[in-house]
Amino acid sequence: MSQITPIIHKTRTQAVVEVLREQLLSGYIKAGEPLRQSAIAAQLNVSRIPVREALVQLEAEGLVKFEAHKGATATMLSVEQVTELFELRAMIESDLLAKAIPNLQDDDFERADKVLAKLESAFKQEDSVATWSELNIQFHTCLYEAANRPHTLDVVHGLNNNCDRYIRLQLLLTGGIPTAEREHRELFELCKRKDIDSATQLLQRHILHAAEAIKALVVQHLK
């Protein structure tokens, strides 16, 4: 019994994380809004312990901020944060892709192609916004895993979690979906051709152009 309890407890915490993450990323919980542990616990019918643990995890993802005498709040949109996160992504992901391309096999491309087809389908459905980021990360992961750099890949996933709400804003509010679809397909083909230089340059543009569109949105939001 002592072995089962932590697994159940962990599952409950993860369930709270997923609900709160979706509310934060979708804008249901607004930036700067306080996150009252007792209210969340009552809403989700759980104790305050998994709520507290979920908020700590969401803080690590950059979605929640703890402040003295104030508790947890939803993080504010920040141009500085967008700049730092997306520059890090461009640097780390392009290096990871360059290391992965020589090792990519037919199975990797088959998996990436299937995920990309799902992402393109999700882009066309308004009720599938919540799956965009997950499928986007899955697609890029299919291309990156062959680098055999698991710790670097963990860093990339962490950065993507932090960027998630910004990416959704960009796709939803700037009409960025057609560009994302085109660039994903182009990146896929360049990887298949083993064109490392063109693929890494496209990936950097893909990430940094999104950052510029997002920063313009954030500035507009903060006015």
ZIRAFEN-V640800 format. One record per backbone hydrogen bond with DSSP energy under -0.5 kcal/mol. CO is the residue of the C=O (numbers start at 1). NH is the residue of the N-H. E is the energy in kcal/mol with one decimal. If there is no record, write none. Layout:
BEGIN
CO NH E
CO NH E
END
This chain:
BEGIN
1 5 -1.9
2 6 -0.6
3 7 -0.6
4 7 -0.6
4 8 -2.1
5 9 -2.8
6 10 -2.7
7 11 -2.1
8 12 -2.2
9 13 -2.3
10 14 -2.6
11 15 -2.1
12 16 -1.9
13 17 -2.4
14 18 -2.4
15 19 -2.0
16 20 -2.6
17 21 -2.9
18 22 -1.9
19 23 -1.9
20 24 -2.3
21 25 -2.8
22 26 -2.1
23 28 -0.9
23 29 -2.4
24 27 -0.5
28 30 -0.6
30 33 -2.0
33 74 -2.2
34 36 -0.7
35 37 -0.5
36 40 -2.5
37 41 -2.6
38 42 -2.1
39 43 -2.4
40 44 -2.5
41 45 -0.7
41 46 -2.2
47 51 -0.8
48 52 -2.8
49 53 -2.4
50 54 -2.3
51 55 -2.4
52 56 -1.9
53 57 -2.0
54 58 -2.4
55 59 -1.8
56 60 -1.6
57 61 -1.1
58 63 -2.3
58 64 -1.0
59 62 -1.4
63 75 -1.9
65 73 -2.3
67 70 -1.8
67 71 -2.3
71 67 -2.1
72 35 -3.1
73 65 -2.6
74 32 -2.8
78 82 -2.1
79 83 -2.5
80 84 -2.3
81 85 -2.9
82 86 -2.5
83 87 -1.9
84 88 -2.2
85 89 -2.3
86 90 -2.5
87 91 -2.0
88 92 -2.9
89 93 -2.7
90 94 -1.2
91 95 -1.3
92 96 -2.3
93 97 -2.7
94 98 -2.1
95 99 -1.6
96 100 -1.6
97 101 -2.6
98 102 -0.6
100 103 -1.8
100 104 -0.8
101 104 -1.2
105 109 -1.9
106 110 -2.4
107 111 -2.2
108 112 -2.5
109 113 -2.5
110 114 -1.8
111 115 -2.2
112 116 -2.5
113 117 -2.0
114 118 -1.7
115 119 -2.5
116 120 -2.6
117 121 -1.8
118 122 -2.5
119 123 -2.2
120 124 -0.7
121 124 -0.8
122 125 -1.7
124 126 -0.5
125 128 -1.9
126 129 -0.8
128 131 -1.7
128 132 -0.7
129 132 -1.2
129 133 -0.6
131 135 -2.5
132 136 -2.6
133 137 -2.7
134 138 -2.2
135 139 -2.5
136 140 -2.2
137 141 -2.7
138 142 -2.0
139 143 -1.1
140 144 -1.8
141 145 -2.6
144 147 -2.3
145 148 -2.1
149 153 -2.4
150 154 -1.9
151 155 -1.8
152 156 -2.3
153 157 -2.3
154 158 -2.1
155 159 -2.4
156 160 -2.5
157 161 -2.1
158 162 -1.9
159 163 -1.8
160 164 -1.1
163 167 -2.5
164 168 -2.3
165 169 -1.9
166 170 -2.3
167 171 -2.6
168 172 -2.6
169 173 -2.7
170 174 -1.9
170 176 -0.8
171 177 -0.5
176 180 -2.3
177 181 -2.8
178 182 -2.3
179 183 -2.7
180 184 -2.3
181 185 -2.1
182 186 -2.4
183 187 -2.6
184 188 -2.4
185 189 -2.2
186 190 -2.4
187 191 -2.2
188 192 -1.9
189 193 -1.8
190 195 -2.4
191 194 -1.2
194 196 -1.4
195 199 -2.3
196 200 -2.6
197 201 -2.1
198 202 -2.3
199 203 -2.4
200 204 -2.1
201 205 -2.2
202 206 -3.0
203 207 -2.1
204 208 -2.8
205 209 -2.8
206 210 -1.0
207 211 -1.7
208 212 -1.8
209 213 -1.9
210 214 -2.4
211 215 -2.7
212 216 -1.8
213 217 -1.7
214 218 -2.7
215 219 -2.5
216 220 -1.9
217 221 -2.5
218 222 -2.2
219 223 -0.7
220 223 -0.7
END
